[in-house]
Amino acid sequence: MQVRSVFQLHRTAVRLSLVHPKDKLAFLQSLTTGPSCLFKRFRTMNNDKEDTDTTATDVPMEDKKLSRSSETSQSSLTEPGLLPGETVVREGKAAIIFPSANEVFYNPVQEFNRDLTCAVITEFAREQLVQRGVRILVPDEKDRVLVELSEEKNGIKDHEATEQHEKPQKEEESTDKQFITASVGEKCEQGLRVLEGLAASGLRSVRFALEVPGLKSITANDYSAKAAALIARNAQHNNVSHILQASQKDASMVMYEARGKKDRYDVIDLDPYGSPSAFIDAAVQAVSEDGLLCITCTDMAVMAGNSGETCYSKYGSVSIKSKYCHEMALRIILHSLDQRAAVYQRYIEPLLSVSVDFYIRVFVRVKTGQVKVKNSASKQALVYSCVGCGAFHLQRMGKRTIQGNHMKYSAATGPPIGPNCEHCGQRFQLGGPMWAEPLHDHSFVRKVLGAVSGNPNRFGTSKRIEGILSMVTEELQDVPLYYVLDHLSSTVHCNTPPMLPFRSALMHAGYRVSFSHACKNAVKTDATAGVLWDIIRCWEKSNPVKRERLSETSPAHHILSTEPTLQACFEIREDANPQSRKRHLTRFQENPQANWGPKARAKAGGGISSELEDKRKQFQGKRKQLITDSSQLKDFPCKRFRKGTCTYGEKCCYSHELEGGASEQKMD
């Protein structure tokens, strides 16, 4: 029987080579769906291999321990429809066939991304379909209430929140008969049309079909013929072929062909390898009115300031190296989306923007309105960032003022700063333009948070979703970017103050302050940089540094030589500690596994590109060449001497030669 199956597989491969390329997808689908399906009869011949289990790793951690939440298991010999070497990965409710030789098809660290997307689309569908007379049913979901993280005062807030939600619930109960119900896995004729432009194995689309109710159709597209065939097999394997259709086209062409108002998609999800910039123009045209765009960027090296010129060529914005680079990356992609949408008289409304792990993810509504598009310029801003102390200032690109019932638009005035920083005397870097409006819609985020916290068993990463969304709801909406506490203290070379006393000092001074989900030690506040440095100066008086060791040209000397105009009070306030921190929610987790990060780029013919692995091996252990003799330091150039700030002269242990072989060497 084994020999016969091998012969049949060989004959099928010969037939496939004779098929026209355009008909290959249909031919492969017939192999998986026909009555004499070869793939269903052909069993894996590796009978000597035992079943093994692997576990998805992008899951919440508590007490610094990795908790395994979703089962990712390789297929057993009894799994139908598998070829030799293939495995089945289980995530959520989906069971996905993928070739183990091409690991790029599945990245377990991205499970959080997929869970969050399912949660957001579910709430988006709930809002949209109510207007169409459809009510969605989520398994195991109880009565939802909006989550309020603020502290209650004598129970008054809880009582008011209950009263606010009781009335809508009663109204919904009285109109139950007027609604059509939509469940997961069922096709809803009045439901949403979803496009996943870069689907790979189709895992995300299959999860949509099995976990998100109220969907009319899902188009899972990929340019690769192998990927498209795999998507069709996975749709059949999970019994969602009635909702999910595989497509083999260029993602941009799929979206350009859907620009007509009747052909647009309600939800478009783009999760590319690297930058989504090539697909943004098509995406903002192909999404329906008030539709949802879900965009992932994994080219964080470009967006975080390592290559500002490349960032400008892709997103129309210059990124700069800074402590707030991850939030700036979010604002850069939102700027790019809004800029491209404005070309077609459309504009965006961010619902949720998060920076997690090695990527950023944004969820935005897209609407049409010529009048609203005029506000676009005033929503963007340039950022001036000091290279010495890290102080930053924003410069809006446009100005708008309300005059009666009309809006007046004019050019912005500036710059807001002088040629040198008033605090440390150093120069400024110019970055942007970037999105300067709120990153999130807090009312929408609270709905998603309430649904996830009320149904914790729905997703494998529910605890981490709850922790991050809780931080998002606590962020100051009208304050772009943030400072980092340990960077402030290291600038003046003093001990880092504890977070709660520092936050309390800002609140005692009458300013607002919050954390940021993008950085653990972030200080997001409406206080100016001068106020922050005054607080640091007050802290330094009780934790003095050795002034004689500071260079007169250093930022620390400039900052500490000025007396504070504000007398900071470091007495801890009760409201300085946010609820997400009090409740010990999972906010920032450790790296979940070794070699953690984005997978290598796939080859055109399948398999994994060895370029990334070769680079890793090349630089393996380059920092382990220890220096045993201080005289060896003379082989390396002095960085402070290059900047003109070294005060040690000939006593410096590093080389002060700007030319010659010593200056050409680089520190490992």
C-alpha angles and dihedrals in degrees: 000000000000092000091049092051091050090050091050091049090051091049090049091052090053091050090049091054089057095050118100111254092242091056098046094092093053090046093052091047090054089055091057098041106032123106091248095044109179093199091055092051095043112083127192110270096209091104092154093063118094123221113268132194129216126183130220109248106199094093135120122282125210123188088004092294122125110236115203111226111163127046115235106181133172117238123267124225090261093060106114125233100021129142124210112290096015122127137194118234118200118205124160106328095330128100109198128193112216136162110257090210089067107052092172088083091071131036112178092197088068093063089100089055092053094044092051091048092053090050094049095046090048091056091042090052090048091056096042099043095050086070089053094050096256127126118197124220118212116195115253092002115148129199106306124228126180113258114239113193095184117107117263120237112216090327093292095123094050090051093050093047090051092051091049093054100038093068097053090046091052091048091051091049091052092053098045092115092058095059132080112223122226123197133191116277093022125109112240114201091204091043135109127286112225130196125194102191099191104032104158103179093001094242094137093047093047089052090051090053093048101037109027116070126208100046124144098187142348122208112200107193132185132164092222116090090211092052092047091051090048091051090053091050092049092049089053092043091055095040094240099117089116089066105023123064124185120227132190108200142107106284093228092052091050090055096041089054089054097055093110114103092241093046100049123117123240092214128026119187120193119182105163131174100261121336126018092199093110091059102041097088093053094041097056089053099044098050116093127244108290087005128151127251118195112192131180125194121192098170091097094150089065096041095045096059107270091115113019095171091055090048089053093051091052104035106016091244135098114232120208133199108257142133090257093052095122095056090042088055089057090050092048094056091045089051090052093049093048092046094053092043091052090061088067095041091260132123138193135237113198113225099178133355120183136176110205136157109333099335145049126233128197132187115196138171116227119213137172125234131132093205094050091048089065088068091063097092093053090051093061126074142183118228126219110203123189113229091208109048102008096242112155136197129193126223116195116224093221142015130225128184130183115237109182108297093345136079119226119207123201142157117281120247125227167009098254093207141045127248092275134036113268091216104047106006095238127131128264132242119216120223137169151350092227139162109280099182127089117303095213144036099231094198091055092044090053090054091053091045092050092050094048096044091046092053105034095165094061096083133032091225097043094127093053092046089051092050096049095043089049089056090047091056090051095052120107105253098202098048115085119206128354146230125243116231099216090049091054092053095043090054090066094032095239133130114282112253117230114266098241097052090047093050089045091053090055092048093047087054090056100257132125121239138180142166124253126229088219096065132027098219097036122143110201108184143149090229117111123247089254091061091050092051091048089056090048090050090052090049091049091056089064092037102037125195126211102266093190090067094056120098114236090233095049122108089237092059093049094048098044094044089067118080115233117253090199122064104215123216112210097187107133115248122210093232093051090084110069122222095248089059094044092051091049092232119181101265109146120020133191122257103286099219147358117285086019118180141064116345123243119276115267120247119244091246096042132271129079126301110245093206095092093045091048090054091050091052092045093056096035110136095356090140094051096078096109122206109230098177124051089217088070089069089074087073090069127069121246110247093200091053090055089054092044094242102107111116100178097083113184091354091068112115091217128073120270094193110120094188133044136047096308093059092050094059119095128214113251 
